[in-house]
Amino acid sequence: MAVRRLAASDVQPSEFAFSAKNVTWAKAQIAKFPEGRQASAVIPLLWRAQEQSGGWVPQKAIEHVADMLGMAYIRVLEVATFYTMFNLEPVGRYHVQLCGTTPCVLRGAEDLKKVCHKRIGGQFHVTPDGKFSWVEVECLGACVNAPMVQINYDFYEDLTADSLEDLLDQFSAGAEPKPGPQIDRQFSAPVGGPTTLTSFNTKGGTKKQAATPKPPLGEGTK
């Protein structure tokens, strides 16, 4: 794992405190754990701090969470720097996490990476309008639908360079693209429709469904 450090001091806010609503929420999370085990709430509290801070965890947020849980600052820092779900520097309004593990690479992730460099810049660079940033991450769990990205809380799958460009265009225009496969496919079902279980029992016997022809080897994703 690459070394993960806090953002430079010139972008760090001078203070952080949970909003009144988040204080109430945080206390409810802490109360789920027995006395003396409040540190077990560190991950959910850091996550809520990241949401309140616009998608990243400032140093003052780490210290605030530590104070709430009675933890040494270094212990909370260890958690924040270990888990890549926590962004340690500012991100764009739409933060693109591009899966760079083997299945996605074999299916075109390098082309998606080129789009990110062209449209956004280097990793964690925030575009001048504040809308976009991106980072390459480990497996996001949609290998059947590779290549794919996560944008904020949603997943966009079966991508090509062109379809990723289109997604970024839609987000830039303020639209909300439909998550999931970006081709004619239902979730992770076979491309081209069903090839098995093409008949089912009816009251009068067996009825056959029209089977979708199986595409030749190597053409299933075109």
N, C-alpha and C positions, 0 to 999 in steps of 0.2 A: 504494500500500500504506500502511495506517495505521502510525503510529509504534509500534514494539513495545519496551517497556521491561521491565526486571527488576521482579519483585515488590517490594513495600515491605519495608523492613528488618525490620519487626516479625514478618514471617512467614518470613524467611530463616533456615535452620538455621545454627548457628555453625561447623559443619564438615561435610565430606563426604569419604568415601573409598570406593572400590570394595570390595565384599566379596572375600574370597579367591577365590571362584569366578569373579567378574567380572574380577579382575586377570588370572587365567589366560586367560580369554576375550579380554580386551583385548590382551594380549601376542600372542596368536595373530592377531588382526586386524592389528596393527602389523607383524607379520612378513611379511604378504602384500606389503608394499611395499618397494622397494629402499632401501638406505641413503641418508639425506638426504631421503626422501619420506614420512617418518612422518606428516606433517600430513594426508596423504590419508586417514587413518583417523579424522579428526575427526568425521564424521557418524555412523558406527556407534558410536563411543564415547559421543558425546552421547546417542544413542538409548538405549544401555544405561544410561547415567546417569539418564535420564528414567524408565526402567522401574524402576530401583532406588529412585528417589525417590518413587514412587507416582504417576507420570504427569506430572511437571513437572521443569524443570531449574533448580535453585537456583544462585545465584551461585557458591557454593563448589564445586559440581559442575563448572561451567564452568572454574574455576581449576584444579581437580584434573585435568581432561582436558588442559588446556593444559600443565600440568607434565609429564604423562606423555608428551606429544608434543613437548615442547621448543618450544612456541609461546608468543608473547606473549598475555596474557589478552585483549587487545582483538581479536585475530584470531579467537579462539574465540567471543567475544561477538558478533562480526559474523556468524558462521555461525548461532549460536543465535537471533539476532534477525531474521535474514533468512528462514529457513525456518519456515513456520507449523506444520510438523509438531512443532516443539518448543514446548511450553507453558511460558511464563515465570512462571506463578503457579499455586498449587495448584488441582487439579481434583478432582471427585468420583470416587467409585469407578467410576461409570458416566459417562463423559464423552461427551456427545452433540455430534456435529459435524453441523450442519444445512446442507445444500447450498442456497445462496441465489442460484445463477446462473440464467440465463433459462429453460432448459427446466423446472427445478423450480418456479420462480416461476409459470410459465404453468400448471403442473399442481397448484398448491395449496400451495407451500412457505410462503406467508404464513399459512395456517391452522396449519401445523405450528409456525411461529414463535410464534403466539399460545399454543399449548399449552405450549411451553417457558417462555414468560414466566409463564404461570399456574401451572405445576407446579414450576418451578425458580427463576425470578427473572430478573435481568439476566444478560447474558453473563458467563461466568466466575464468577458467584456460585455458591458451593457450598451446597447445602441443609444445614440444621442437623444432619441425621443423617449428613452426609458422603457420601451416596450419589450425588447428581447434580450435574452442572454442564453447561453447554452453550455453544456458540459457533457463529456463522454462518461458513461457510467457502466457498471457491471450489469449482468443479466437482469432484465425486468420481468422475466417470466412469461413471455409470449413468443417462445421460440417457433411454434407452429406458424405464427403469423409474421415471421421475420421478413424484412427489417422493420423496426418499430421505434417510436419515441414516446416519452411521457412529456406532456406539456401541462404544467401545474398538476392538477389531480387526475387528468384523463390520459388515456392511452390511445395512440393512433398507429395502426398496424398495416401490414402489407403495403408498405410505402415504396415509392420510387422517387428519384430526384424531382421529377415534375410534380408529383402529388404533394411532396413536402413543401415545394415552392408555393403551391396553391394554398396549402394550410396556412403558411406564414402570411400570404396575401390576405386571407380571410380574417385572421387575427388582427392584422394591421388595420383592416377596415372596420374593426369592431364587431365582426360577426362571431358566431360560436359554432365552429365546425362540429359535425357529428363525430363523436369518438368511435373507436373500434376499427374494423377492417375498412380500408379505403378502396377496396375492389368489391365486386359483386360476390360477396361471401357472407354467410351467417356465422359470426364468431369464428371458431376454428374448424368449422365443417369443411369437407373436401371442396376444393376449387372445382367448379363445374357441376356441383350438385351431388346427390347420393349415388353411390355405386353398390351399396349393399342394402339388405332389407327392403327390396323393391316390391314386395308383395305382403299382404296382410289378410287376416281372416275376417270374413263378413258372415252375416247370418246365413247367406246362401252358399257359402263355400269360400274359396280363396280368390281374391281379386288382385290382379297384378297392376302395379304402378308402372308408368312409362319410365324406364331407366334412362338416365342421362348417359350418353356414350362416354366411356372412359378415355380421357385424352392420351395421346401417345406419350411415352416416357420422355420427360424433359420439356413438355409443353404445358404442364399443369398450372403453371403460374403466369402464363402469358395473358 
